[in-house]
Structures are given as C-alpha cells and as structure tokens.
Amino acid sequence: MSVEAAISISALTAFFLLLIGGLVAMVDQLRCADAAREAARLVARGQPESAERAVREIGPAGAEYAVRPEGDAFTVEVVAGAKLLPGLRLNGHAYALYEPEVARAPG
C-alpha cells in the first residue's frame, strides 16, 4: 500500500510542477507578445531607446529583442527562455510601418 501511495504522490507532484510550468510559460509568452507590440509602436515613432526599456519592463526576465527593417516597415521579435521549463524558447513578433516623419528622417 505505501509503495502505491509513494508512486501516486510522485506522479501528482510531477503533474502539478508541469502544470505550473506551463501556466508560467503561457503568461511569459503573452508578455513577450505585449513587449514586441509596444516596442514596435515605439520604434515606429522613432524611439528605439524607449523600446529597449519597454522590453525590459514588459517582457519576462532576460528577454531580448531585435528589430529587422524591411523597407518602410520592420519586424520586432522578443525572445526569452521559459523559467520552469528548460529548453523552451518563448517569442513574440510584431510588424509595423514607420511613421511618415520617421521614414523620411535621414539615417
């Protein structure tokens, strides 16, 4: 009887740890998407320094972002690792057009 109880408790513990890890990863995935969207809005306005700060504040801990220009538009990607599920990479993407005054600005 005690062996079955030990196996059951171990299985339940593992199940709940995976469940909590999945929920934390889901929240962090949403934070990556929110950070990418906000960074894209700020880069479109010509404020890349503010975009970096927004990713640090909105995104999960350790999130990194990259801006990939595509003519008059660009894509922002925010990438972070899942805290409780090693090896899982979370990312958020946002596509935006530069504001007209930013697109015409030199440099």
C-alpha positions in Angstrom: 0.0 0.0 0.0 2.8 2.5 0.8 4.6 1.9 -2.5 1.5 2.7 -4.4 1.0 5.9 -2.4 4.6 7.0 -2.9 4.2 6.5 -6.7 0.9 8.3 -6.8 2.3 11.2 -4.8 5.4 11.4 -7.0 3.2 11.4 -10.2 0.9 14.1 -8.8 3.8 16.2 -7.8 5.3 15.9 -11.3 2.0 16.6 -12.9 1.5 19.8 -10.8 5.0 21.0 -11.5 4.5 20.6 -15.2 1.1 22.3 -14.9 2.6 25.3 -13.1 5.5 25.4 -15.5 3.1 25.5 -18.4 1.0 28.3 -16.9 4.1 30.4 -16.2 5.3 29.8 -19.7 1.9 30.8 -21.1 2.0 34.1 -19.1 5.6 34.8 -20.2 4.6 34.1 -23.9 1.9 36.7 -23.6 4.4 39.1 -22.0 6.7 38.5 -25.0 3.9 39.4 -27.4 3.0 42.5 -25.4 6.6 43.6 -25.3 7.0 43.1 -29.0 3.9 45.1 -29.8 4.9 48.0 -27.5 8.5 48.0 -28.8 7.2 48.1 -32.4 5.0 51.1 -31.6 7.9 52.9 -30.1 10.3 52.1 -32.9 7.7 53.3 -35.4 7.7 56.6 -33.6 11.5 56.8 -33.7 12.1 56.0 -30.1 14.3 52.9 -30.1 15.8 53.6 -26.7 12.3 53.6 -25.2 11.6 50.4 -27.0 14.5 48.7 -25.3 13.3 49.9 -21.9 9.8 48.7 -22.6 11.0 45.2 -23.5 12.9 45.1 -20.2 9.9 46.2 -18.2 7.1 44.4 -20.0 8.8 41.3 -21.2 9.9 38.4 -19.0 13.2 38.5 -17.2 16.1 38.0 -19.6 14.1 38.9 -22.7 16.0 40.1 -25.7 14.7 41.9 -28.7 15.7 42.5 -32.3 14.4 44.9 -35.0 14.5 43.7 -38.6 13.9 46.5 -41.1 12.1 45.7 -44.3 11.9 48.9 -46.4 9.3 51.3 -44.8 8.3 48.6 -42.3 10.0 46.4 -39.7 9.5 43.4 -37.5 10.3 43.3 -33.8 11.0 39.9 -32.2 11.2 39.4 -28.5 12.7 36.1 -27.3 13.0 34.7 -23.8 13.6 31.4 -22.1 10.9 29.7 -20.0 11.8 29.8 -16.4 10.4 26.5 -15.2 10.7 24.5 -18.5 14.3 24.5 -19.6 14.9 24.4 -23.3 11.6 26.0 -24.2 12.0 29.3 -26.0 9.2 31.9 -25.9 8.9 34.6 -28.6 6.6 37.4 -29.7 6.6 39.1 -33.0 5.1 42.4 -34.1 5.1 44.0 -37.6 4.7 47.8 -38.1 5.3 50.6 -40.5 7.5 53.5 -39.7 5.6 56.7 -39.0 5.8 59.1 -42.1 8.1 61.6 -40.3 10.4 58.8 -39.1 10.6 57.1 -42.5 11.7 60.4 -44.1 14.2 61.2 -41.4 17.9 60.8 -42.5 19.8 57.8 -41.1 
